[in-house]
Amino acid sequence: VKIDRSFVERLTEDTADAVLVRLVVEAAHSLGRRVLAEGVETVDQARQLVSLGADAAQGWFFGRPQPASDALAAALT
């Protein structure tokens, strides 16, 4: 289950968004699913996602987007 960046960007400032993220994580885990949060840009967002139980995260905090690999580019043509 992927948590949209619109919830992640306000995670540390908006209690309602933090509650929604927690509920999504709990629901996904109860169904045996893993949770990925996108759009992580700060250490505070990353820490809160860890404390809420997110399994993985992506975003500028971890690194810039990378170009497609040669194998992926070949598969898309």
C-alpha positions in Angstrom: 0.0 0.0 0.0 1.4 3.4 -1.0 0.8 6.5 1.1 0.6 9.5 -1.1 3.0 12.4 -0.7 0.2 14.8 0.1 -0.3 13.1 3.5 3.5 12.7 4.1 4.2 16.4 3.4 1.9 17.5 6.3 2.6 14.5 8.5 4.6 16.4 11.2 2.3 19.5 11.2 -1.2 18.1 10.9 -2.5 15.8 13.5 -5.3 14.6 11.2 -2.8 13.5 8.5 -0.8 11.7 11.1 -3.9 9.8 12.3 -4.8 8.9 8.7 -1.3 7.6 8.0 -1.4 5.5 11.2 -4.8 4.1 10.3 -3.6 3.2 6.8 -0.5 1.5 8.2 -2.5 -0.5 10.7 -5.2 -1.5 8.2 -2.5 -2.6 5.6 -0.6 -4.6 8.2 -3.8 -6.3 9.4 -4.3 -7.4 5.8 -0.8 -8.7 5.5 0.3 -5.8 3.3 3.5 -3.7 3.4 3.4 0.1 3.4 5.4 2.5 1.3 5.3 6.2 2.0 6.2 8.5 -0.9 7.5 12.1 -0.9 9.6 11.9 2.2 11.7 15.1 2.3 12.8 15.6 5.9 14.3 13.6 8.7 11.3 14.4 10.9 8.9 12.9 8.3 11.2 9.8 8.1 11.3 9.4 11.9 7.5 9.8 12.3 6.9 7.2 9.5 9.2 4.8 11.2 7.4 5.3 14.5 4.0 4.8 12.8 5.2 1.5 11.3 5.8 2.3 7.6 7.8 -0.5 6.0 9.5 1.6 3.3 9.8 5.1 2.1 11.0 7.0 -0.9 11.6 10.7 -1.6 14.2 13.5 -1.8 15.4 12.8 1.7 16.9 9.5 0.5 18.1 10.7 -2.9 17.3 12.3 -6.2 15.4 10.3 -8.9 17.7 8.2 -11.1 17.6 7.7 -14.8 16.1 4.4 -16.0 18.5 1.6 -16.3 19.4 0.4 -19.8 17.4 -2.8 -19.3 14.3 -0.9 -18.4 14.7 1.6 -21.2 15.1 -1.3 -23.7 11.9 -3.0 -22.3 9.9 0.2 -22.8 10.9 0.7 -26.5 
